[in-house]
Amino acid sequence: MKNQKETPKEHVSEPDGKPLVIGSFSGFNEQMRFTKLLTIATIYQSDYDWDPEIKTMVKMHCNQEASRLGFPKGWQSVGYYEGLKSWFLENCR
């Protein structure tokens, strides 16, 4: 049994071993950076039946994490995938 962590590059790859990259992104690292933002934004935009205090704390944590990762403000107002992707490509390259 292997004791190594499987990285996304190893998990999602073409037959020749190169990581899959969607054409909009300049490379695997940029695509992974967008994936992180998409994860944060999805949680931020979720509207579950959470207690109001928990919703506030979740939004605060999402903002802190996005800031820590160096994303500029503005991603919070984009509520759909294609819009967030366009915003990312314009503001985070």
N, C-alpha and C positions, 0 to 999 in steps of 0.2 A: 504494500500500500504506500502510495506517495504521500509525503508530508508537505508538499509544496502547495502554495496558494495558486489557484487558477486565476489568471488575469483576464480582463475582457479581451485583450488582443488574442489570447490563446483560445478563448471561448467562441468568439465570432470572427471567423476568418474565411477567406477564399480558399479554394483547393490548394493553391500554391503556398499557403501559410500567411499571406499578407492580410492584415486586418481589413474588414469591410469599411469603406468610407462612402457616405452619401456624397454625390457630386457637388453639393452646395458648400461643403466644408473643404478647407485647404489641406486637411490631414486628420489623422486619427486623434491627435491631442486636442485639436479644435472641436472635433465632434464630441469627444468625452467632456470637454468643458461645457458645451451646450447641454449635454445630457445631465450634468450636475444642475445647471440652471433650470432645466425643464422639471427636474425632480423637486427642486425648491418651489418653483412657481406653481406646480400642481398642488402641492400641499397648501401653499399660501392661498390659492384660489378655491380650495375645497370649502364646501358649505354644509358640513355635517351638523347634526343636532348636538353639537358640543356645548358645554357650559360656556357662557360669554367670556368668563375669565380665562378659560383654556384656549378659546379661539384667539384672544388677545395675546396670550403667551406664545402660541404657535406662530402667529404673524410676526411677533417680535423676534423669535428665534430664527425664522426664515430670513428676515431682514439682516440679522446679525451674521448668519451663515453666508448670505450673498455678499455682504460687505467684506467678510473675511476672505472670500474667494476673489475679491476684486471686481465684482460686477457693479457697473454704475447704476445709479437710481433710474427708475423708469420701467423696469421689468414688471413691477407690481401691477401696473395698469393694463398689461397685455393679458387677455384672458383666453386666448386660443392658440393652438400649436403653431400654425403658419405665421401668425402675427408675432409670436415670441421668437420664432426662428428668424424672421426678417429683422426684428429689432436687434437680436443678437449679432447677426451678420453686419448690421450697420454700426453697432456701438461697441462691439467687443473684439474686433480684429486688431 
